Every structure is written in structure tokens, then in C-alpha cells.
């Protein structure tokens, strides 16, 4: 299951998927040494980590249309998987890199100015619509209005 264990500990383990040694943690299992030393125990450990991670990811997927922090829970499940599986570690590294890029882009003064202008225009439109509603119907709830 885990083809990229860090048992070799060579210099390639300290590089990320792009081949640049960014000082990130090496890829591979983070199971305790006594677990990694026994094949059956390590396989059981991996199955347990996979099942727990799957339960958390499924809970996050269920929360997407419902109230709750769906994406946060999904990434939490991915983080659980990343403690044992290289593919999940690579997905999390890619996600962190994309979030960092989006953050830097959002902090660009031009983008910030555009976002502030769009937010202000949106709030003005909402305020006008609420004002029209109150002017026409008063402070009556929509479900209590008789046509």
C-alpha cells in the first residue's frame, strides 16, 4: 500500500514532488518504528489510518451541503491519510502551495481594491433591495405577507 516509505532515508526523501529540496518533511510513513518493523502490524496500522481518514473525509463530504465546516473536515481527513500515505502527502503539499499562491494574489493591491469595490457595490445593492422591501411591506416577514 505505501510504496514510498521513508525507511531508506536517502537524499531523495527530502525533496518534494518537483525535485526541489524545500526543507519539507520527507515523504513516507510516520508510524512508530516498532509498527514499521513488523509487516503485519504496519499493514494493520495503514488500514486503520485509511478507515479513520475515510470516515473523516466522508463526514466532510456530508457537511458540504449541510451546515458545518465541510472543506475543513475534508482537509483534516486528508491530513490523517498524509500521516501514512505518500499520495495524500503530495496532495496536501500541492493544496498548501495553491492556497499560498491564492493568498499572495489576494494581497495584491489591485486585486484587493477590486474586491473592496465589488463588496461595496454588492452591499449597496442589498441595502437598496432591503430598503425597497421595507418601504413596500414594512417590517413584516415575507411569509406573513398577504397578497
Secondary structure in CASP SS format (residue, H / E / C, confidence):
PFRMAT SS
TARGET T0000
AUTHOR 0000-0000-0000
METHOD secondary structure of the structure
MODEL  1
X C 1.00
X C 1.00
X C 1.00
X C 1.00
X C 1.00
X C 1.00
X C 1.00
X C 1.00
X C 1.00
X C 1.00
X H 1.00
X H 1.00
X H 1.00
X H 1.00
X C 1.00
X C 1.00
X C 1.00
X C 1.00
X C 1.00
X C 1.00
X C 1.00
X C 1.00
X C 1.00
X C 1.00
X C 1.00
X C 1.00
X C 1.00
X C 1.00
X C 1.00
X C 1.00
X C 1.00
X C 1.00
X H 1.00
X H 1.00
X H 1.00
X H 1.00
X C 1.00
X C 1.00
X H 1.00
X H 1.00
X H 1.00
X H 1.00
X H 1.00
X H 1.00
X H 1.00
X H 1.00
X H 1.00
X H 1.00
X H 1.00
X H 1.00
X H 1.00
X H 1.00
X H 1.00
X H 1.00
X H 1.00
X H 1.00
X H 1.00
X H 1.00
X H 1.00
X H 1.00
X H 1.00
X H 1.00
X H 1.00
X H 1.00
X H 1.00
X C 1.00
X C 1.00
X C 1.00
X C 1.00
X H 1.00
X H 1.00
X H 1.00
X H 1.00
X H 1.00
X H 1.00
X H 1.00
X H 1.00
X H 1.00
X H 1.00
X H 1.00
X H 1.00
X H 1.00
X C 1.00
X C 1.00
X C 1.00
X H 1.00
X H 1.00
X H 1.00
X H 1.00
X H 1.00
X H 1.00
X H 1.00
X H 1.00
X H 1.00
X H 1.00
X H 1.00
X H 1.00
X H 1.00
X H 1.00
X H 1.00
X H 1.00
X H 1.00
X H 1.00
X H 1.00
X H 1.00
X H 1.00
X C 1.00
X C 1.00
X H 1.00
X H 1.00
X H 1.00
X H 1.00
X H 1.00
X H 1.00
X H 1.00
X H 1.00
X H 1.00
X H 1.00
X H 1.00
X H 1.00
X H 1.00
X H 1.00
X H 1.00
X H 1.00
X H 1.00
X H 1.00
X H 1.00
X H 1.00
X H 1.00
X H 1.00
X H 1.00
X H 1.00
X H 1.00
X H 1.00
X H 1.00
X H 1.00
X H 1.00
X C 1.00
X C 1.00
X C 1.00
X C 1.00
X H 1.00
X H 1.00
X H 1.00
X C 1.00
X C 1.00
X C 1.00
END
